[in-house]
Amino acid sequence: MEQTEKIGGVAVVGAGPAGMLAAIRAAEAGADVTVFERNPKVGRKLAISGKGRCNVTNDCAPAEVLSHVLRGEKFLYSSVFRFPPSAVKEFFEDAGVPLKTERGNRVFPVSDRAYDVVDALLRRMRETGVTLRTSARVDSVSRRDDNTFAVAAGGEEKLFRAVIVATGGVSYPLTGSTGDGHRFARENGIGVTPLLPSLVPVETAEDFSPLAGLTLKNVRLDVTAPGGKTVFSQTGEMLFAHFGVTGPLVLSASANMRDHPAGEYKMAVDLKPAVRFEELDARLTKILRDGAAKDLLNAVRGILPAALLPYVIGIAGADGRAKAGNVSAAVRGALCRAIKEFPVTPVRFRPIDEAIVTAGGVSTKELDPKTLESRAVPGLYFAGEVIDADAYTGGFNLQIAFATGSAAGKAAGAALPTK
Ligand SMILES: Cc1cc2nc3c(=O)[nH]c(=O)nc-3n(C[C@H](O)[C@H](O)[C@H](O)COP(=O)(O)OP(=O)(O)OC[C@H]3O[C@@H](n4cnc5c(N)ncnc54)[C@H](O)[C@@H]3O)c2cc1C
């Protein structure tokens, strides 16, 4: 392998949100910075985030960010307090991306274009003098006896004084995150906790394929663990898919279903959480009386999305073609139950490829929470999803990527002689 003896400053492996912010911060601190990105373009996952709109952060206090963290809450304290959502917002607004805040404090670009976020990071990298090498997959990162690091990419080896690994998790591998950073950690003697899907869709026993694409807003999802303990109960949005259920509510629920196989949990959806059972029963009684001459299916049209009605009627064991006026009290009660406790039977999680984030990664015990530097291998830093830290949806995972990227970049840059 060809080797050039000139020693570079900071190498950043991976140009996702964490890597790009780390590079900018290290360059701002005066370091000579080279970013290696395996894809021809930077930020592929960032570009598809938030359904292409990029929920860049959550407009809340740092303590609230931490309360939405599933794993790594204590570890993230320092980096999130030093680069909180207000600072993320300021960074992007200064970089020419006006932002807006939507329901649940979710922050998006006014343009609704995730590419504007990617472009802003790219622009700041250029402005701060970062060298970007695309289509350059790093194969190995090894520490040498003289405390420098050999970074091998594309048959060429270069030396650096510090390396920031920001290669992401293992979900959505087509975006470039396939776990290389976990291997670099292990090869340098740094522990990696088991990788599991977090925020992942759920396959169900029911065949919901005819409902695929149907979104239910303002429904409540309850999840019960074996033994009867409620592990999740929230109101929000869910989506039917050809394999089962997904959407923000289901993804968040999945993060609370870790202690048993998915099939051992019970899920129930309340399609009308704002209406008590008795109120719903009274409303149905009136609807059936007023539409007594109509078919049941027609009489109740309007109380639920049209595609869902035959399901609900089927679950209640009713006949949609029966006259509404002939529906018995028992069947009406069954209809109310089907609406208030719509059954969704989890069978298994979708594979980790389809998870929004990876749970597990480089052990937080092995990193300094202030600098993100390995305790055992000085000069080797980690940032973003490659670390064993993850959070709920709502902009919190990108907030983690930016906060850890900022801390690692600042620390690595400050530790080096300026260029
Ligand atoms: C569909 C989807 C939607 C999402 N939406 C949101 C959202 O709206 N808000 C939110 O907060 N979070 C969201 N997330 C989560 C968020 O996108 C990730 O947590 C975040 O991108 C992690 O950033 P990262 O920089 O650590 O890793 P990544 O974004 O995965 O970037 C890692 C980079 O490293 C590169 N790389 C990997 N290995 C190598 C190598 N060996 N050499 C060189 N380069 C390498 C990859 O190509 C990639 O560019 C979403 C995730 C998905 C999958």
The ligand as an SDF file (V2000), in Angstrom:
LIG
                    3D

 53 58  0  0  0  0  0  0  0  0999 V2000
  -35.7150    7.2440    7.0460 C   0  0  0  0  0  0  0  0  0  0  0  0
  -35.0760    7.9990    8.1780 C   0  0  0  0  0  0  0  0  0  0  0  0
  -35.6010    9.2240    8.5680 C   0  0  0  0  0  0  0  0  0  0  0  0
  -35.0400    9.9140    9.6540 C   0  0  0  0  0  0  0  0  0  0  0  0
  -35.5500   11.1220   10.0030 N   0  0  0  0  0  0  0  0  0  0  0  0
  -35.0230   11.7960   11.0620 C   0  0  0  0  0  0  0  0  0  0  0  0
  -35.4900   13.1000   11.3980 C   0  0  0  0  0  0  0  0  0  0  0  0
  -36.3120   13.6990   10.6860 O   0  0  0  0  0  0  0  0  0  0  0  0
  -34.9670   13.6950   12.5190 N   0  0  0  0  0  0  0  0  0  0  0  0
  -34.0200   13.0780   13.2900 C   0  0  0  0  0  0  0  0  0  0  0  0
  -33.6100   13.6470   14.2950 O   0  0  0  0  0  0  0  0  0  0  0  0
  -33.5000   11.8850   12.9460 N   0  0  0  0  0  0  0  0  0  0  0  0
  -33.9780   11.2410   11.8470 C   0  0  0  0  0  0  0  0  0  0  0  0
  -33.4440   10.0310   11.4760 N   0  0  0  0  0  0  0  0  0  0  0  0
  -32.2390    9.5370   12.1980 C   0  0  0  0  0  0  0  0  0  0  0  0
  -31.0060   10.3330   11.7150 C   0  0  0  0  0  0  0  0  0  0  0  0
  -31.0650   10.5190   10.3090 O   0  0  0  0  0  0  0  0  0  0  0  0
  -29.7070    9.6090   12.0800 C   0  0  0  0  0  0  0  0  0  0  0  0
  -29.7050    9.3370   13.4540 O   0  0  0  0  0  0  0  0  0  0  0  0
  -28.5020   10.4840   11.6980 C   0  0  0  0  0  0  0  0  0  0  0  0
  -28.4180   10.6150   10.2900 O   0  0  0  0  0  0  0  0  0  0  0  0
  -27.1920    9.9010   12.2300 C   0  0  0  0  0  0  0  0  0  0  0  0
  -26.1640   10.7430   11.8020 O   0  0  0  0  0  0  0  0  0  0  0  0
  -24.6560   10.2240   11.6740 P   0  0  0  0  0  0  0  0  0  0  0  0
  -23.8940   11.3550   11.0690 O   0  0  0  0  0  0  0  0  0  0  0  0
  -24.2100    9.6590   12.9450 O   0  0  0  0  0  0  0  0  0  0  0  0
  -24.7350    8.9960   10.6520 O   0  0  0  0  0  0  0  0  0  0  0  0
  -25.2080    8.9170    9.1160 P   0  0  0  0  0  0  0  0  0  0  0  0
  -26.1940    9.9690    8.8150 O   0  0  0  0  0  0  0  0  0  0  0  0
  -25.6120    7.5080    8.9080 O   0  0  0  0  0  0  0  0  0  0  0  0
  -23.8990    9.2310    8.2990 O   0  0  0  0  0  0  0  0  0  0  0  0
  -22.7910    8.3380    8.2920 C   0  0  0  0  0  0  0  0  0  0  0  0
  -21.9710    8.6180    7.0650 C   0  0  0  0  0  0  0  0  0  0  0  0
  -20.7750    7.8520    7.1270 O   0  0  0  0  0  0  0  0  0  0  0  0
  -20.5100    7.3190    5.8470 C   0  0  0  0  0  0  0  0  0  0  0  0
  -19.6480    6.1380    6.0250 N   0  0  0  0  0  0  0  0  0  0  0  0
  -19.9540    4.9690    6.6440 C   0  0  0  0  0  0  0  0  0  0  0  0
  -18.8980    4.1390    6.6280 N   0  0  0  0  0  0  0  0  0  0  0  0
  -17.9020    4.8060    5.9920 C   0  0  0  0  0  0  0  0  0  0  0  0
  -16.5610    4.4640    5.6640 C   0  0  0  0  0  0  0  0  0  0  0  0
  -16.0240    3.2840    5.9850 N   0  0  0  0  0  0  0  0  0  0  0  0
  -15.8100    5.3730    4.9970 N   0  0  0  0  0  0  0  0  0  0  0  0
  -16.3230    6.5820    4.6460 C   0  0  0  0  0  0  0  0  0  0  0  0
  -17.5910    6.9340    4.9210 N   0  0  0  0  0  0  0  0  0  0  0  0
  -18.3740    6.0710    5.6010 C   0  0  0  0  0  0  0  0  0  0  0  0
  -21.8850    7.0070    5.2970 C   0  0  0  0  0  0  0  0  0  0  0  0
  -21.8510    6.8640    3.8950 O   0  0  0  0  0  0  0  0  0  0  0  0
  -22.6740    8.2100    5.7730 C   0  0  0  0  0  0  0  0  0  0  0  0
  -22.6290    9.2700    4.8540 O   0  0  0  0  0  0  0  0  0  0  0  0
  -33.9480    9.3470   10.3730 C   0  0  0  0  0  0  0  0  0  0  0  0
  -33.4220    8.1240    9.9620 C   0  0  0  0  0  0  0  0  0  0  0  0
  -33.9640    7.4600    8.8800 C   0  0  0  0  0  0  0  0  0  0  0  0
  -33.3710    6.1450    8.4520 C   0  0  0  0  0  0  0  0  0  0  0  0
  1  2  1  0
  2  3  1  0
  2 52  2  0
  3  4  2  0
  4  5  1  0
  4 50  1  0
  5  6  2  0
  6  7  1  0
  6 13  1  0
  7  8  2  0
  7  9  1  0
  9 10  1  0
 10 11  2  0
 10 12  1  0
 12 13  2  0
 13 14  1  0
 14 15  1  0
 14 50  1  0
 15 16  1  0
 16 17  1  0
 16 18  1  0
 18 19  1  0
 18 20  1  0
 20 21  1  0
 20 22  1  0
 22 23  1  0
 23 24  1  0
 24 25  2  0
 24 26  1  0
 24 27  1  0
 27 28  1  0
 28 29  2  0
 28 30  1  0
 28 31  1  0
 31 32  1  0
 32 33  1  0
 33 34  1  0
 33 48  1  0
 34 35  1  0
 35 36  1  0
 35 46  1  0
 36 37  1  0
 36 45  1  0
 37 38  2  0
 38 39  1  0
 39 40  1  0
 39 45  2  0
 40 41  1  0
 40 42  2  0
 42 43  1  0
 43 44  2  0
 44 45  1  0
 46 47  1  0
 46 48  1  0
 48 49  1  0
 50 51  2  0
 51 52  1  0
 52 53  1  0
M  END
$$$$
